[in-house]
Amino acid sequence: MLVPSKETPVMAPDGSFSFGNIPHVADHRGSVLCQAGTVILPVGDKSFGFTHIEWKHKAKIEHYYRNMRVEQYVQIAASGYQKLYLERDGRLWLLKFNGVVKTVVIAEYSHVLPIGNPAAQYKVITGYPLVRLPDFNKRGAKLIWER
């Protein structure tokens, strides 16, 4: 039996490996805050990716979203987010506001690109529903893009 590596991407509900896209964002001086790229969901382990979300956040996702699968949840959040926050460490918070529950996916830029894929990629670290937003100022994160 072939065992996938932690970095193997999970297939999205639409049959692709793309769960969403990140736009190119530059500040007023032209400095790049984040590159345009595709959001992928790696198999991961208990510390990141699909395995982490399934292990740690699945029950909360199912509670708020009526038995929704992890892949569906990540695709809805990563393709329909309304705000992007950039953490000091370069990770992005993708926030989708849907009533009382806020949906979040946290992705980090992947410097190791798969062979034959020249596009930048962001891999999902985690994703979960939030009842209230964190204090982004306290975290040192800044809003870099919104719809």
SELO-152837 format. One record per residue (C-alpha): residue number from 1; x, y, z. Coordinates in nm, 4 decimals. Layout:
N
numi c1 c2 c3
NUM X Y Z
...
# end
This chain:
147
numi c1 c2 c3
1 0.0000 0.0000 0.0000
2 0.1337 0.3419 -0.0995
3 0.1354 0.5840 0.1953
4 0.1127 0.9545 0.1057
5 0.3705 1.1941 0.2429
6 0.2696 1.4777 0.4732
7 0.3007 1.7190 0.1796
8 0.0771 1.5188 -0.0577
9 -0.2174 1.7414 -0.1520
10 -0.5732 1.6319 -0.0747
11 -0.8222 1.6510 -0.3611
12 -1.0755 1.9343 -0.3367
13 -1.4483 1.8595 -0.3708
14 -1.4411 1.9960 -0.7273
15 -1.1824 1.7331 -0.8314
16 -0.8862 1.9732 -0.8473
17 -0.6164 2.0236 -0.5868
18 -0.6937 2.3948 -0.5522
19 -0.9020 2.5006 -0.2539
20 -0.8857 2.8696 -0.3458
21 -0.6560 3.1461 -0.4613
22 -0.4612 3.4208 -0.2894
23 -0.4280 3.7534 -0.4739
24 -0.1055 3.9473 -0.5240
25 -0.1019 4.2149 -0.2537
26 0.1445 4.5023 -0.2369
27 0.1586 4.7935 0.0076
28 0.1412 5.1603 -0.0963
29 0.5191 5.1614 -0.1618
30 0.4985 4.8612 -0.3917
31 0.6506 4.6124 -0.1461
32 0.4975 4.2677 -0.1912
33 0.2999 4.1582 0.1144
34 0.1929 3.8293 -0.0422
35 0.2308 3.6696 -0.3825
36 -0.0589 3.5418 -0.5888
37 -0.0950 3.1676 -0.5458
38 -0.3109 2.8624 -0.5013
39 -0.4315 2.7292 -0.1669
40 -0.3659 2.3568 -0.1236
41 -0.4567 2.1235 0.1614
42 -0.1723 1.8819 0.2395
43 -0.2414 1.5463 0.4053
44 -0.0284 1.6732 0.6943
45 -0.0176 1.5166 1.0397
46 -0.1551 1.6053 1.3826
47 0.0217 1.9424 1.3685
48 -0.1014 2.0735 1.0291
49 -0.3122 2.0078 0.7210
50 -0.6048 1.7731 0.6656
51 -0.5041 1.5277 0.9379
52 -0.4770 1.8080 1.1947
53 -0.8141 1.9615 1.1051
54 -0.9839 1.6206 1.0998
55 -0.8305 1.5311 1.4371
56 -0.8697 1.8625 1.6221
57 -1.1507 2.0648 1.4589
58 -1.3849 1.8196 1.2819
59 -1.6438 1.8057 1.5632
60 -1.6676 2.1860 1.5785
61 -1.6995 2.2097 1.1995
62 -1.9733 1.9450 1.1972
63 -2.1535 2.1185 1.4857
64 -2.1695 2.4583 1.3147
65 -2.2012 2.3374 0.9565
66 -2.4317 2.0344 0.9753
67 -2.1986 1.7410 0.9199
68 -1.9862 1.9157 0.6566
69 -1.6689 1.7301 0.5544
70 -1.3312 1.8917 0.6200
71 -1.2544 1.9252 0.2473
72 -1.5826 2.1091 0.1846
73 -1.5237 2.3382 0.4795
74 -1.1726 2.4322 0.3685
75 -1.2840 2.4939 0.0099
76 -1.5711 2.7209 0.1153
77 -1.3441 2.9210 0.3468
78 -1.0405 2.9344 0.1156
79 -1.2380 3.0316 -0.1934
80 -1.4900 3.2661 -0.0310
81 -1.2864 3.4572 0.2252
82 -1.3514 3.8285 0.2653
83 -1.0413 3.9410 0.4552
84 -0.6732 3.8485 0.4580
85 -0.4580 3.9148 0.7627
86 -0.0809 3.8760 0.7492
87 0.0983 3.7482 1.0613
88 0.4559 3.8496 1.1447
89 0.5737 3.5003 1.0498
90 0.4201 3.5263 0.7008
91 0.1156 3.3101 0.7639
92 -0.2152 3.4307 0.6285
93 -0.5521 3.4249 0.8036
94 -0.8322 3.3825 0.5490
95 -1.1562 3.4996 0.7106
96 -1.5085 3.4379 0.5848
97 -1.7905 3.6035 0.7768
98 -2.1144 3.4094 0.7799
99 -2.3417 3.5255 1.0575
100 -2.2297 3.4666 1.4141
101 -1.9652 3.2090 1.3236
102 -1.6537 3.3307 1.1473
103 -1.4711 3.0792 0.9335
104 -1.0943 3.0824 0.9328
105 -0.8237 2.9032 0.7422
106 -0.4603 2.9705 0.8195
107 -0.2167 2.9115 0.5375
108 0.1542 2.9590 0.4929
109 0.3508 3.0226 0.1789
110 0.5171 2.7082 0.0533
111 0.8710 2.7690 -0.0694
112 0.8983 2.4138 -0.2028
113 0.6941 2.3936 -0.5201
114 0.5921 2.0649 -0.6799
115 0.7758 1.9766 -0.9999
116 0.5948 2.1143 -1.3030
117 0.3914 2.3681 -1.1031
118 0.5413 2.7170 -1.1408
119 0.2636 2.8910 -0.9435
120 0.3137 2.9931 -0.5824
121 0.1302 2.7782 -0.3299
122 -0.0080 2.8328 0.0158
123 -0.0592 2.5246 0.2271
124 -0.3382 2.5055 0.4824
125 -0.2076 2.4723 0.8360
126 -0.5449 2.4678 1.0109
127 -0.9056 2.5737 0.9715
128 -1.1921 2.6089 1.2162
129 -1.5023 2.8122 1.3070
130 -1.4598 3.1113 1.5383
131 -1.7385 3.2583 1.7480
132 -1.5356 3.5765 1.8048
133 -1.2337 3.7174 1.6276
134 -0.8892 3.7267 1.7858
135 -0.7237 4.0587 1.8617
136 -0.5164 4.0919 1.5462
137 -0.3346 4.4017 1.6760
138 -0.2215 4.2075 1.9819
139 -0.1071 3.9211 1.7565
140 0.0905 4.1621 1.5395
141 -0.1174 4.0724 1.2346
142 -0.2372 4.3322 0.9891
143 -0.5241 4.3466 0.7463
144 -0.3726 4.3447 0.3972
145 -0.6734 4.2780 0.1736
146 -1.0512 4.2721 0.1852
147 -1.3402 4.2376 -0.0594
# end
